[in-house]
Amino acid sequence: MDIVQKSWELQTKIENWYRSFGRGKYSRILKMARKPSHDEYVKILEISGAGLLLIGFLGFFIYLLWKYVPTLF
């Protein structure tokens, strides 16, 4: 089988998957999805940023513990 035949088969497979995407298990989710309002978007950014900072500070605190606590004993 040559490369052209393989590429045609792959393209057909992708096109068939894309056509069935709206009728499958994801169709209900796609139909219910909507664009968030400005207030919702800002709230999501605030919560995500707070979580990112919390995880960063926790990692830095663990780093400090691993670096300086063993030297105290």
PQR file of N, CA, C, O and H, with PARSE charges and radii, in Angstrom:
ATOM      1  N   MET A   1       0.860  -1.179   0.000 -0.4000 1.5000
ATOM      2  CA  MET A   1       0.000   0.000   0.000 -0.0000 2.0000
ATOM      3  C   MET A   1       0.903   1.237   0.000  0.5500 1.7000
ATOM      4  O   MET A   1       1.815   1.343   0.820 -0.5500 1.4000
ATOM      5  N   ASP A   2       0.656   2.137  -0.889 -0.4000 1.5000
ATOM      6  CA  ASP A   2       1.509   3.313  -0.985 -0.0000 2.0000
ATOM      7  C   ASP A   2       1.025   4.427  -0.059  0.5500 1.7000
ATOM      8  O   ASP A   2      -0.028   4.316   0.569 -0.5500 1.4000
ATOM      9  H   ASP A   2      -0.085   2.051  -1.555  0.4000 1.0000
ATOM     10  N   ILE A   3       1.789   5.469   0.013 -0.4000 1.5000
ATOM     11  CA  ILE A   3       1.522   6.571   0.942 -0.0000 2.0000
ATOM     12  C   ILE A   3       0.249   7.321   0.580  0.5500 1.7000
ATOM     13  O   ILE A   3      -0.449   7.812   1.467 -0.5500 1.4000
ATOM     14  H   ILE A   3       2.645   5.558  -0.496  0.4000 1.0000
ATOM     15  N   VAL A   4      -0.063   7.418  -0.693 -0.4000 1.5000
ATOM     16  CA  VAL A   4      -1.271   8.126  -1.118 -0.0000 2.0000
ATOM     17  C   VAL A   4      -2.514   7.379  -0.641  0.5500 1.7000
ATOM     18  O   VAL A   4      -3.461   7.996  -0.152 -0.5500 1.4000
ATOM     19  H   VAL A   4       0.503   7.019  -1.415  0.4000 1.0000
ATOM     20  N   GLN A   5      -2.514   6.071  -0.779 -0.4000 1.5000
ATOM     21  CA  GLN A   5      -3.654   5.265  -0.342 -0.0000 2.0000
ATOM     22  C   GLN A   5      -3.833   5.361   1.176  0.5500 1.7000
ATOM     23  O   GLN A   5      -4.960   5.469   1.660 -0.5500 1.4000
ATOM     24  H   GLN A   5      -1.744   5.570  -1.176  0.4000 1.0000
ATOM     25  N   LYS A   6      -2.744   5.324   1.916 -0.4000 1.5000
ATOM     26  CA  LYS A   6      -2.823   5.432   3.375 -0.0000 2.0000
ATOM     27  C   LYS A   6      -3.350   6.799   3.797  0.5500 1.7000
ATOM     28  O   LYS A   6      -4.144   6.907   4.731 -0.5500 1.4000
ATOM     29  H   LYS A   6      -1.829   5.236   1.523  0.4000 1.0000
ATOM     30  N   SER A   7      -2.901   7.840   3.101 -0.4000 1.5000
ATOM     31  CA  SER A   7      -3.375   9.178   3.457 -0.0000 2.0000
ATOM     32  C   SER A   7      -4.857   9.349   3.139  0.5500 1.7000
ATOM     33  O   SER A   7      -5.570  10.014   3.891 -0.5500 1.4000
ATOM     34  H   SER A   7      -2.256   7.752   2.342  0.4000 1.0000
ATOM     35  N   TRP A   8      -5.340   8.758   2.030 -0.4000 1.5000
ATOM     36  CA  TRP A   8      -6.769   8.823   1.711 -0.0000 2.0000
ATOM     37  C   TRP A   8      -7.598   8.090   2.760  0.5500 1.7000
ATOM     38  O   TRP A   8      -8.666   8.562   3.151 -0.5500 1.4000
ATOM     39  H   TRP A   8      -4.760   8.218   1.420  0.4000 1.0000
ATOM     40  N   GLU A   9      -7.114   6.950   3.210 -0.4000 1.5000
ATOM     41  CA  GLU A   9      -7.835   6.200   4.248 -0.0000 2.0000
ATOM     42  C   GLU A   9      -7.881   6.978   5.556  0.5500 1.7000
ATOM     43  O   GLU A   9      -8.914   7.013   6.224 -0.5500 1.4000
ATOM     44  H   GLU A   9      -6.247   6.567   2.892  0.4000 1.0000
ATOM     45  N   LEU A  10      -6.775   7.597   5.920 -0.4000 1.5000
ATOM     46  CA  LEU A  10      -6.742   8.387   7.145 -0.0000 2.0000
ATOM     47  C   LEU A  10      -7.673   9.588   7.041  0.5500 1.7000
ATOM     48  O   LEU A  10      -8.386   9.909   7.992 -0.5500 1.4000
ATOM     49  H   LEU A  10      -5.936   7.569   5.378  0.4000 1.0000
ATOM     50  N   GLN A  11      -7.668  10.252   5.888 -0.4000 1.5000
ATOM     51  CA  GLN A  11      -8.547  11.398   5.707 -0.0000 2.0000
ATOM     52  C   GLN A  11     -10.010  10.973   5.770  0.5500 1.7000
ATOM     53  O   GLN A  11     -10.825  11.677   6.366 -0.5500 1.4000
ATOM     54  H   GLN A  11      -7.089   9.992   5.116  0.4000 1.0000
ATOM     55  N   THR A  12     -10.355   9.850   5.175 -0.4000 1.5000
ATOM     56  CA  THR A  12     -11.730   9.353   5.230 -0.0000 2.0000
ATOM     57  C   THR A  12     -12.133   9.021   6.666  0.5500 1.7000
ATOM     58  O   THR A  12     -13.252   9.313   7.088 -0.5500 1.4000
ATOM     59  H   THR A  12      -9.692   9.279   4.690  0.4000 1.0000
ATOM     60  N   LYS A  13     -11.221   8.413   7.406 -0.4000 1.5000
ATOM     61  CA  LYS A  13     -11.506   8.065   8.805 -0.0000 2.0000
ATOM     62  C   LYS A  13     -11.764   9.321   9.636  0.5500 1.7000
ATOM     63  O   LYS A  13     -12.693   9.356  10.443 -0.5500 1.4000
ATOM     64  H   LYS A  13     -10.312   8.175   7.064  0.4000 1.0000
ATOM     65  N   ILE A  14     -10.946  10.343   9.438 -0.4000 1.5000
ATOM     66  CA  ILE A  14     -11.113  11.594  10.185 -0.0000 2.0000
ATOM     67  C   ILE A  14     -12.420  12.284   9.801  0.5500 1.7000
ATOM     68  O   ILE A  14     -13.129  12.788  10.672 -0.5500 1.4000
ATOM     69  H   ILE A  14     -10.192  10.315   8.782  0.4000 1.0000
ATOM     70  N   GLU A  15     -12.744  12.313   8.516 -0.4000 1.5000
ATOM     71  CA  GLU A  15     -13.989  12.945   8.073 -0.0000 2.0000
ATOM     72  C   GLU A  15     -15.203  12.212   8.622  0.5500 1.7000
ATOM     73  O   GLU A  15     -16.170  12.855   9.031 -0.5500 1.4000
ATOM     74  H   GLU A  15     -12.168  11.904   7.808  0.4000 1.0000
ATOM     75  N   ASN A  16     -15.180  10.896   8.643 -0.4000 1.5000
ATOM     76  CA  ASN A  16     -16.302  10.126   9.200 -0.0000 2.0000
ATOM     77  C   ASN A  16     -16.454  10.378  10.692  0.5500 1.7000
ATOM     78  O   ASN A  16     -17.573  10.490  11.192 -0.5500 1.4000
ATOM     79  H   ASN A  16     -14.395  10.373   8.311  0.4000 1.0000
ATOM     80  N   TRP A  17     -15.346  10.466  11.399 -0.4000 1.5000
ATOM     81  CA  TRP A  17     -15.414  10.755  12.832 -0.0000 2.0000
ATOM     82  C   TRP A  17     -15.998  12.143  13.066  0.5500 1.7000
ATOM     83  O   TRP A  17     -16.813  12.335  13.968 -0.5500 1.4000
ATOM     84  H   TRP A  17     -14.437  10.375  10.993  0.4000 1.0000
ATOM     85  N   TYR A  18     -15.581  13.104  12.256 -0.4000 1.5000
ATOM     86  CA  TYR A  18     -16.066  14.473  12.416 -0.0000 2.0000
ATOM     87  C   TYR A  18     -17.559  14.569  12.114  0.5500 1.7000
ATOM     88  O   TYR A  18     -18.277  15.291  12.805 -0.5500 1.4000
ATOM     89  H   TYR A  18     -14.918  12.948  11.523  0.4000 1.0000
ATOM     90  N   ARG A  19     -18.030  13.868  11.114 -0.4000 1.5000
ATOM     91  CA  ARG A  19     -19.459  13.890  10.786 -0.0000 2.0000
ATOM     92  C   ARG A  19     -20.307  13.271  11.882  0.5500 1.7000
ATOM     93  O   ARG A  19     -21.416  13.737  12.141 -0.5500 1.4000
ATOM     94  H   ARG A  19     -17.446  13.282  10.553  0.4000 1.0000
ATOM     95  N   SER A  20     -19.805  12.231  12.528 -0.4000 1.5000
ATOM     96  CA  SER A  20     -20.581  11.564  13.579 -0.0000 2.0000
ATOM     97  C   SER A  20     -20.434  12.236  14.928  0.5500 1.7000
ATOM     98  O   SER A  20     -21.093  11.837  15.888 -0.5500 1.4000
ATOM     99  H   SER A  20     -18.904  11.853  12.318  0.4000 1.0000
ATOM    100  N   PHE A  21     -19.590  13.239  15.024 -0.4000 1.5000
ATOM    101  CA  PHE A  21     -19.326  13.907  16.301 -0.0000 2.0000
ATOM    102  C   PHE A  21     -20.581  14.572  16.846  0.5500 1.7000
ATOM    103  O   PHE A  21     -20.818  14.514  18.053 -0.5500 1.4000
ATOM    104  H   PHE A  21     -19.055  13.564  14.244  0.4000 1.0000
ATOM    105  N   GLY A  22     -21.382  15.192  16.013 -0.4000 1.5000
ATOM    106  CA  GLY A  22     -22.584  15.882  16.460 -0.0000 2.0000
ATOM    107  C   GLY A  22     -23.720  14.963  16.840  0.5500 1.7000
ATOM    108  O   GLY A  22     -24.668  15.398  17.494 -0.5500 1.4000
ATOM    109  H   GLY A  22     -21.189  15.238  15.033  0.4000 1.0000
ATOM    110  N   ARG A  23     -23.651  13.710  16.450 -0.4000 1.5000
ATOM    111  CA  ARG A  23     -24.720  12.764  16.760 -0.0000 2.0000
ATOM    112  C   ARG A  23     -24.341  11.790  17.865  0.5500 1.7000
ATOM    113  O   ARG A  23     -25.169  10.982  18.286 -0.5500 1.4000
ATOM    114  H   ARG A  23     -22.881  13.357  15.919  0.4000 1.0000
ATOM    115  N   GLY A  24     -23.139  11.852  18.327 -0.4000 1.5000
ATOM    116  CA  GLY A  24     -22.657  10.881  19.300 -0.0000 2.0000
ATOM    117  C   GLY A  24     -22.895  11.322  20.729  0.5500 1.7000
ATOM    118  O   GLY A  24     -23.827  12.072  21.022 -0.5500 1.4000
ATOM    119  H   GLY A  24     -22.467  12.508  17.985  0.4000 1.0000
ATOM    120  N   LYS A  25     -22.045  10.847  21.601 -0.4000 1.5000
ATOM    121  CA  LYS A  25     -22.207  11.105  23.025 -0.0000 2.0000
ATOM    122  C   LYS A  25     -21.877  12.544  23.414  0.5500 1.7000
ATOM    123  O   LYS A  25     -22.237  12.979  24.508 -0.5500 1.4000
ATOM    124  H   LYS A  25     -21.289  10.238  21.363  0.4000 1.0000
ATOM    125  N   TYR A  26     -21.205  13.285  22.547 -0.4000 1.5000
ATOM    126  CA  TYR A  26     -20.850  14.665  22.855 -0.0000 2.0000
ATOM    127  C   TYR A  26     -21.872  15.673  22.339  0.5500 1.7000
ATOM    128  O   TYR A  26     -21.753  16.866  22.619 -0.5500 1.4000
ATOM    129  H   TYR A  26     -20.913  12.931  21.658  0.4000 1.0000
ATOM    130  N   SER A  27     -22.859  15.223  21.602 -0.4000 1.5000
ATOM    131  CA  SER A  27     -23.794  16.164  20.982 -0.0000 2.0000
ATOM    132  C   SER A  27     -24.588  16.944  22.020  0.5500 1.7000
ATOM    133  O   SER A  27     -24.815  18.142  21.854 -0.5500 1.4000
ATOM    134  H   SER A  27     -22.956  14.254  21.374  0.4000 1.0000
ATOM    135  N   ARG A  28     -25.006  16.285  23.074 -0.4000 1.5000
ATOM    136  CA  ARG A  28     -25.791  16.973  24.106 -0.0000 2.0000
ATOM    137  C   ARG A  28     -24.966  18.073  24.784  0.5500 1.7000
ATOM    138  O   ARG A  28     -25.472  19.160  25.061 -0.5500 1.4000
ATOM    139  H   ARG A  28     -24.822  15.312  23.209  0.4000 1.0000
ATOM    140  N   ILE A  29     -23.714  17.779  25.041 -0.4000 1.5000
ATOM    141  CA  ILE A  29     -22.839  18.768  25.666 -0.0000 2.0000
ATOM    142  C   ILE A  29     -22.620  19.949  24.733  0.5500 1.7000
ATOM    143  O   ILE A  29     -22.646  21.101  25.166 -0.5500 1.4000
ATOM    144  H   ILE A  29     -23.303  16.896  24.816  0.4000 1.0000
ATOM    145  N   LEU A  30     -22.403  19.665  23.446 -0.4000 1.5000
ATOM    146  CA  LEU A  30     -22.187  20.745  22.492 -0.0000 2.0000
ATOM    147  C   LEU A  30     -23.425  21.608  22.319  0.5500 1.7000
ATOM    148  O   LEU A  30     -23.314  22.818  22.126 -0.5500 1.4000
ATOM    149  H   LEU A  30     -22.382  18.729  23.094  0.4000 1.0000
ATOM    150  N   LYS A  31     -24.595  21.005  22.387 -0.4000 1.5000
ATOM    151  CA  LYS A  31     -25.833  21.774  22.243 -0.0000 2.0000
ATOM    152  C   LYS A  31     -26.077  22.659  23.463  0.5500 1.7000
ATOM    153  O   LYS A  31     -26.647  23.742  23.333 -0.5500 1.4000
ATOM    154  H   LYS A  31     -24.685  20.021  22.544  0.4000 1.0000
ATOM    155  N   MET A  32     -25.655  22.214  24.642 -0.4000 1.5000
ATOM    156  CA  MET A  32     -25.880  22.982  25.865 -0.0000 2.0000
ATOM    157  C   MET A  32     -24.809  24.042  26.093  0.5500 1.7000
ATOM    158  O   MET A  32     -25.012  24.955  26.893 -0.5500 1.4000
ATOM    159  H   MET A  32     -25.192  21.334  24.748  0.4000 1.0000
ATOM    160  N   ALA A  33     -23.674  23.940  25.404 -0.4000 1.5000
ATOM    161  CA  ALA A  33     -22.558  24.862  25.625 -0.0000 2.0000
ATOM    162  C   ALA A  33     -22.915  26.263  25.137  0.5500 1.7000
ATOM    163  O   ALA A  33     -23.619  26.439  24.143 -0.5500 1.4000
ATOM    164  H   ALA A  33     -23.510  23.198  24.753  0.4000 1.0000
ATOM    165  N   ARG A  34     -22.407  27.247  25.865 -0.4000 1.5000
ATOM    166  CA  ARG A  34     -22.623  28.634  25.468 -0.0000 2.0000
ATOM    167  C   ARG A  34     -21.393  29.439  25.861  0.5500 1.7000
ATOM    168  O   ARG A  34     -20.568  28.983  26.652 -0.5500 1.4000
ATOM    169  H   ARG A  34     -21.834  27.104  26.672  0.4000 1.0000
ATOM    170  N   LYS A  35     -21.280  30.617  25.311 -0.4000 1.5000
ATOM    171  CA  LYS A  35     -20.156  31.490  25.619 -0.0000 2.0000
ATOM    172  C   LYS A  35     -20.386  32.119  26.996  0.5500 1.7000
ATOM    173  O   LYS A  35     -21.475  32.627  27.261 -0.5500 1.4000
ATOM    174  H   LYS A  35     -21.951  30.987  24.668  0.4000 1.0000
ATOM    175  N   PRO A  36     -19.386  32.093  27.871 -0.5600 1.5000
ATOM    176  CA  PRO A  36     -19.571  32.692  29.194  0.2800 2.0000
ATOM    177  C   PRO A  36     -19.657  34.213  29.116  0.5500 1.7000
ATOM    178  O   PRO A  36     -19.075  34.837  28.228 -0.5500 1.4000
ATOM    179  N   SER A  37     -20.389  34.794  30.055 -0.4000 1.5000
ATOM    180  CA  SER A  37     -20.468  36.251  30.121 -0.0000 2.0000
ATOM    181  C   SER A  37     -19.143  36.807  30.656  0.5500 1.7000
ATOM    182  O   SER A  37     -18.277  36.057  31.108 -0.5500 1.4000
ATOM    183  H   SER A  37     -20.861  34.287  30.776  0.4000 1.0000
ATOM    184  N   HIS A  38     -19.008  38.111  30.596 -0.4000 1.5000
ATOM    185  CA  HIS A  38     -17.776  38.748  31.060 -0.0000 2.0000
ATOM    186  C   HIS A  38     -17.556  38.479  32.551  0.5500 1.7000
ATOM    187  O   HIS A  38     -16.433  38.200  32.971 -0.5500 1.4000
ATOM    188  H   HIS A  38     -19.712  38.720  30.229  0.4000 1.0000
ATOM    189  N   ASP A  39     -18.619  38.563  33.346 -0.4000 1.5000
ATOM    190  CA  ASP A  39     -18.489  38.325  34.788 -0.0000 2.0000
ATOM    191  C   ASP A  39     -18.077  36.879  35.080  0.5500 1.7000
ATOM    192  O   ASP A  39     -17.235  36.635  35.944 -0.5500 1.4000
ATOM    193  H   ASP A  39     -19.531  38.790  33.004  0.4000 1.0000
ATOM    194  N   GLU A  40     -18.668  35.926  34.360 -0.4000 1.5000
ATOM    195  CA  GLU A  40     -18.294  34.527  34.557 -0.0000 2.0000
ATOM    196  C   GLU A  40     -16.839  34.297  34.166  0.5500 1.7000
ATOM    197  O   GLU A  40     -16.119  33.574  34.854 -0.5500 1.4000
ATOM    198  H   GLU A  40     -19.352  36.125  33.658  0.4000 1.0000
ATOM    199  N   TYR A  41     -16.407  34.899  33.079 -0.4000 1.5000
ATOM    200  CA  TYR A  41     -15.038  34.747  32.616 -0.0000 2.0000
ATOM    201  C   TYR A  41     -14.043  35.316  33.638  0.5500 1.7000
ATOM    202  O   TYR A  41     -13.014  34.700  33.917 -0.5500 1.4000
ATOM    203  H   TYR A  41     -16.992  35.487  32.520  0.4000 1.0000
ATOM    204  N   VAL A  42     -14.353  36.476  34.185 -0.4000 1.5000
ATOM    205  CA  VAL A  42     -13.474  37.086  35.187 -0.0000 2.0000
ATOM    206  C   VAL A  42     -13.416  36.220  36.437  0.5500 1.7000
ATOM    207  O   VAL A  42     -12.347  36.048  37.022 -0.5500 1.4000
ATOM    208  H   VAL A  42     -15.189  36.976  33.958  0.4000 1.0000
ATOM    209  N   LYS A  43     -14.545  35.678  36.850 -0.4000 1.5000
ATOM    210  CA  LYS A  43     -14.581  34.823  38.045 -0.0000 2.0000
ATOM    211  C   LYS A  43     -13.746  33.554  37.828  0.5500 1.7000
ATOM    212  O   LYS A  43     -13.029  33.120  38.729 -0.5500 1.4000
ATOM    213  H   LYS A  43     -15.414  35.818  36.375  0.4000 1.0000
ATOM    214  N   ILE A  44     -13.841  32.963  36.633 -0.4000 1.5000
ATOM    215  CA  ILE A  44     -13.042  31.775  36.326 -0.0000 2.0000
ATOM    216  C   ILE A  44     -11.554  32.110  36.361  0.5500 1.7000
ATOM    217  O   ILE A  44     -10.751  31.331  36.876 -0.5500 1.4000
ATOM    218  H   ILE A  44     -14.423  33.316  35.900  0.4000 1.0000
ATOM    219  N   LEU A  45     -11.184  33.275  35.811 -0.4000 1.5000
ATOM    220  CA  LEU A  45      -9.777  33.691  35.834 -0.0000 2.0000
ATOM    221  C   LEU A  45      -9.282  33.902  37.263  0.5500 1.7000
ATOM    222  O   LEU A  45      -8.160  33.515  37.592 -0.5500 1.4000
ATOM    223  H   LEU A  45     -11.835  33.908  35.392  0.4000 1.0000
ATOM    224  N   GLU A  46     -10.105  34.511  38.113 -0.4000 1.5000
ATOM    225  CA  GLU A  46      -9.701  34.743  39.503 -0.0000 2.0000
ATOM    226  C   GLU A  46      -9.491  33.428  40.250  0.5500 1.7000
ATOM    227  O   GLU A  46      -8.496  33.256  40.954 -0.5500 1.4000
ATOM    228  H   GLU A  46     -11.016  34.826  37.847  0.4000 1.0000
ATOM    229  N   ILE A  47     -10.427  32.513  40.091 -0.4000 1.5000
ATOM    230  CA  ILE A  47     -10.326  31.225  40.795 -0.0000 2.0000
ATOM    231  C   ILE A  47      -9.131  30.431  40.285  0.5500 1.7000
ATOM    232  O   ILE A  47      -8.404  29.827  41.073 -0.5500 1.4000
ATOM    233  H   ILE A  47     -11.235  32.652  39.519  0.4000 1.0000
ATOM    234  N   SER A  48      -8.925  30.428  38.972 -0.4000 1.5000
ATOM    235  CA  SER A  48      -7.785  29.699  38.401 -0.0000 2.0000
ATOM    236  C   SER A  48      -6.468  30.323  38.848  0.5500 1.7000
ATOM    237  O   SER A  48      -5.525  29.603  39.176 -0.5500 1.4000
ATOM    238  H   SER A  48      -9.516  30.918  38.332  0.4000 1.0000
ATOM    239  N   GLY A  49      -6.394  31.639  38.865 -0.4000 1.5000
ATOM    240  CA  GLY A  49      -5.177  32.318  39.319 -0.0000 2.0000
ATOM    241  C   GLY A  49      -4.885  32.050  40.778  0.5500 1.7000
ATOM    242  O   GLY A  49      -3.733  31.829  41.150 -0.5500 1.4000
ATOM    243  H   GLY A  49      -7.160  32.224  38.599  0.4000 1.0000
ATOM    244  N   ALA A  50      -5.925  32.066  41.618 -0.4000 1.5000
ATOM    245  CA  ALA A  50      -5.738  31.786  43.046 -0.0000 2.0000
ATOM    246  C   ALA A  50      -5.248  30.353  43.240  0.5500 1.7000
ATOM    247  O   ALA A  50      -4.369  30.105  44.066 -0.5500 1.4000
ATOM    248  H   ALA A  50      -6.861  32.246  41.315  0.4000 1.0000
ATOM    249  N   GLY A  51      -5.807  29.418  42.491 -0.4000 1.5000
ATOM    250  CA  GLY A  51      -5.357  28.026  42.587 -0.0000 2.0000
ATOM    251  C   GLY A  51      -3.924  27.868  42.133  0.5500 1.7000
ATOM    252  O   GLY A  51      -3.156  27.123  42.741 -0.5500 1.4000
ATOM    253  H   GLY A  51      -6.522  29.620  41.821  0.4000 1.0000
ATOM    254  N   LEU A  52      -3.554  28.566  41.063 -0.4000 1.5000
ATOM    255  CA  LEU A  52      -2.186  28.513  40.568 -0.0000 2.0000
ATOM    256  C   LEU A  52      -1.204  29.070  41.594  0.5500 1.7000
ATOM    257  O   LEU A  52      -0.148  28.480  41.824 -0.5500 1.4000
ATOM    258  H   LEU A  52      -4.178  29.172  40.569  0.4000 1.0000
ATOM    259  N   LEU A  53      -1.541  30.196  42.208 -0.4000 1.5000
ATOM    260  CA  LEU A  53      -0.669  30.766  43.236 -0.0000 2.0000
ATOM    261  C   LEU A  53      -0.569  29.861  44.461  0.5500 1.7000
ATOM    262  O   LEU A  53       0.511  29.699  45.030 -0.5500 1.4000
ATOM    263  H   LEU A  53      -2.398  30.675  42.021  0.4000 1.0000
ATOM    264  N   LEU A  54      -1.697  29.270  44.867 -0.4000 1.5000
ATOM    265  CA  LEU A  54      -1.695  28.383  46.023 -0.0000 2.0000
ATOM    266  C   LEU A  54      -0.792  27.176  45.789  0.5500 1.7000
ATOM    267  O   LEU A  54      -0.009  26.803  46.663 -0.5500 1.4000
ATOM    268  H   LEU A  54      -2.574  29.402  44.404  0.4000 1.0000
ATOM    269  N   ILE A  55      -0.899  26.577  44.626 -0.4000 1.5000
ATOM    270  CA  ILE A  55      -0.057  25.420  44.314 -0.0000 2.0000
ATOM    271  C   ILE A  55       1.409  25.839  44.219  0.5500 1.7000
ATOM    272  O   ILE A  55       2.294  25.102  44.654 -0.5500 1.4000
ATOM    273  H   ILE A  55      -1.535  26.880  43.916  0.4000 1.0000
ATOM    274  N   GLY A  56       1.665  27.002  43.660 -0.4000 1.5000
ATOM    275  CA  GLY A  56       3.043  27.492  43.579 -0.0000 2.0000
ATOM    276  C   GLY A  56       3.648  27.745  44.939  0.5500 1.7000
ATOM    277  O   GLY A  56       4.787  27.354  45.193 -0.5500 1.4000
ATOM    278  H   GLY A  56       0.946  27.601  43.307  0.4000 1.0000
ATOM    279  N   PHE A  57       2.898  28.399  45.829 -0.4000 1.5000
ATOM    280  CA  PHE A  57       3.404  28.645  47.175 -0.0000 2.0000
ATOM    281  C   PHE A  57       3.597  27.349  47.943  0.5500 1.7000
ATOM    282  O   PHE A  57       4.555  27.214  48.705 -0.5500 1.4000
ATOM    283  H   PHE A  57       1.972  28.717  45.624  0.4000 1.0000
ATOM    284  N   LEU A  58       2.697  26.396  47.750 -0.4000 1.5000
ATOM    285  CA  LEU A  58       2.839  25.109  48.417 -0.0000 2.0000
ATOM    286  C   LEU A  58       4.096  24.394  47.934  0.5500 1.7000
ATOM    287  O   LEU A  58       4.834  23.826  48.740 -0.5500 1.4000
ATOM    288  H   LEU A  58       1.919  26.506  47.131  0.4000 1.0000
ATOM    289  N   GLY A  59       4.343  24.415  46.650 -0.4000 1.5000
ATOM    290  CA  GLY A  59       5.566  23.801  46.119 -0.0000 2.0000
ATOM    291  C   GLY A  59       6.816  24.484  46.622  0.5500 1.7000
ATOM    292  O   GLY A  59       7.802  23.821  46.943 -0.5500 1.4000
ATOM    293  H   GLY A  59       3.744  24.876  45.995  0.4000 1.0000
ATOM    294  N   PHE A  60       6.786  25.810  46.695 -0.4000 1.5000
ATOM    295  CA  PHE A  60       7.954  26.548  47.203 -0.0000 2.0000
ATOM    296  C   PHE A  60       8.184  26.244  48.675  0.5500 1.7000
ATOM    297  O   PHE A  60       9.330  26.114  49.105 -0.5500 1.4000
ATOM    298  H   PHE A  60       5.985  26.349  46.435  0.4000 1.0000
ATOM    299  N   PHE A  61       7.109  26.128  49.457 -0.4000 1.5000
ATOM    300  CA  PHE A  61       7.226  25.795  50.872 -0.0000 2.0000
ATOM    301  C   PHE A  61       7.824  24.397  51.059  0.5500 1.7000
ATOM    302  O   PHE A  61       8.668  24.189  51.930 -0.5500 1.4000
ATOM    303  H   PHE A  61       6.178  26.233  49.108  0.4000 1.0000
ATOM    304  N   ILE A  62       7.385  23.452  50.243 -0.4000 1.5000
ATOM    305  CA  ILE A  62       7.949  22.095  50.318 -0.0000 2.0000
ATOM    306  C   ILE A  62       9.420  22.118  49.931  0.5500 1.7000
ATOM    307  O   ILE A  62      10.230  21.414  50.534 -0.5500 1.4000
ATOM    308  H   ILE A  62       6.699  23.621  49.535  0.4000 1.0000
ATOM    309  N   TYR A  63       9.771  22.919  48.932 -0.4000 1.5000
ATOM    310  CA  TYR A  63      11.181  23.058  48.540 -0.0000 2.0000
ATOM    311  C   TYR A  63      12.011  23.598  49.718  0.5500 1.7000
ATOM    312  O   TYR A  63      13.093  23.086  50.006 -0.5500 1.4000
ATOM    313  H   TYR A  63       9.113  23.490  48.442  0.4000 1.0000
ATOM    314  N   LEU A  64      11.498  24.627  50.389 -0.4000 1.5000
ATOM    315  CA  LEU A  64      12.228  25.180  51.531 -0.0000 2.0000
ATOM    316  C   LEU A  64      12.384  24.153  52.640  0.5500 1.7000
ATOM    317  O   LEU A  64      13.443  24.064  53.262 -0.5500 1.4000
ATOM    318  H   LEU A  64      10.619  25.043  50.155  0.4000 1.0000
ATOM    319  N   LEU A  65      11.338  23.378  52.891 -0.4000 1.5000
ATOM    320  CA  LEU A  65      11.439  22.326  53.910 -0.0000 2.0000
ATOM    321  C   LEU A  65      12.517  21.315  53.553  0.5500 1.7000
ATOM    322  O   LEU A  65      13.324  20.948  54.407 -0.5500 1.4000
ATOM    323  H   LEU A  65      10.478  23.450  52.386  0.4000 1.0000
ATOM    324  N   TRP A  66      12.545  20.863  52.323 -0.4000 1.5000
ATOM    325  CA  TRP A  66      13.530  19.867  51.904 -0.0000 2.0000
ATOM    326  C   TRP A  66      14.951  20.438  51.929  0.5500 1.7000
ATOM    327  O   TRP A  66      15.913  19.699  52.139 -0.5500 1.4000
ATOM    328  H   TRP A  66      11.890  21.161  51.629  0.4000 1.0000
ATOM    329  N   LYS A  67      15.079  21.721  51.720 -0.4000 1.5000
ATOM    330  CA  LYS A  67      16.422  22.299  51.646 -0.0000 2.0000
ATOM    331  C   LYS A  67      16.988  22.658  53.016  0.5500 1.7000
ATOM    332  O   LYS A  67      18.160  22.396  53.284 -0.5500 1.4000
ATOM    333  H   LYS A  67      14.297  22.321  51.549  0.4000 1.0000
ATOM    334  N   TYR A  68      16.172  23.255  53.890 -0.4000 1.5000
ATOM    335  CA  TYR A  68      16.705  23.806  55.140 -0.0000 2.0000
ATOM    336  C   TYR A  68      16.406  22.977  56.382  0.5500 1.7000
ATOM    337  O   TYR A  68      17.158  23.073  57.352 -0.5500 1.4000
ATOM    338  H   TYR A  68      15.219  23.468  53.672  0.4000 1.0000
ATOM    339  N   VAL A  69      15.367  22.181  56.406 -0.4000 1.5000
ATOM    340  CA  VAL A  69      15.046  21.418  57.618 -0.0000 2.0000
ATOM    341  C   VAL A  69      16.087  20.330  57.884  0.5500 1.7000
ATOM    342  O   VAL A  69      16.463  20.163  59.044 -0.5500 1.4000
ATOM    343  H   VAL A  69      14.756  22.102  55.618  0.4000 1.0000
ATOM    344  N   PRO A  70      16.578  19.580  56.900 -0.5600 1.5000
ATOM    345  CA  PRO A  70      17.606  18.569  57.229  0.2800 2.0000
ATOM    346  C   PRO A  70      18.889  19.155  57.802  0.5500 1.7000
ATOM    347  O   PRO A  70      19.585  18.472  58.554 -0.5500 1.4000
ATOM    348  N   THR A  71      19.226  20.410  57.469 -0.4000 1.5000
ATOM    349  CA  THR A  71      20.452  21.000  58.014 -0.0000 2.0000
ATOM    350  C   THR A  71      20.288  21.424  59.471  0.5500 1.7000
ATOM    351  O   THR A  71      21.284  21.652  60.158 -0.5500 1.4000
ATOM    352  H   THR A  71      18.661  20.965  56.858  0.4000 1.0000
ATOM    353  N   LEU A  72      19.060  21.533  59.950 -0.4000 1.5000
ATOM    354  CA  LEU A  72      18.839  21.932  61.337 -0.0000 2.0000
ATOM    355  C   LEU A  72      19.128  20.795  62.317  0.5500 1.7000
ATOM    356  O   LEU A  72      19.408  21.037  63.491 -0.5500 1.4000
ATOM    357  H   LEU A  72      18.251  21.348  59.392  0.4000 1.0000
ATOM    358  N   PHE A  73      19.061  19.579  61.840 -0.4000 1.5000
ATOM    359  CA  PHE A  73      19.261  18.440  62.734 -0.0000 2.0000
ATOM    360  C   PHE A  73      20.656  17.977  62.642  0.5500 1.7000
ATOM    361  O   PHE A  73      21.035  17.020  63.319 -0.5500 1.4000
ATOM    362  H   PHE A  73      18.834  19.382  60.887  0.4000 1.0000
TER
END
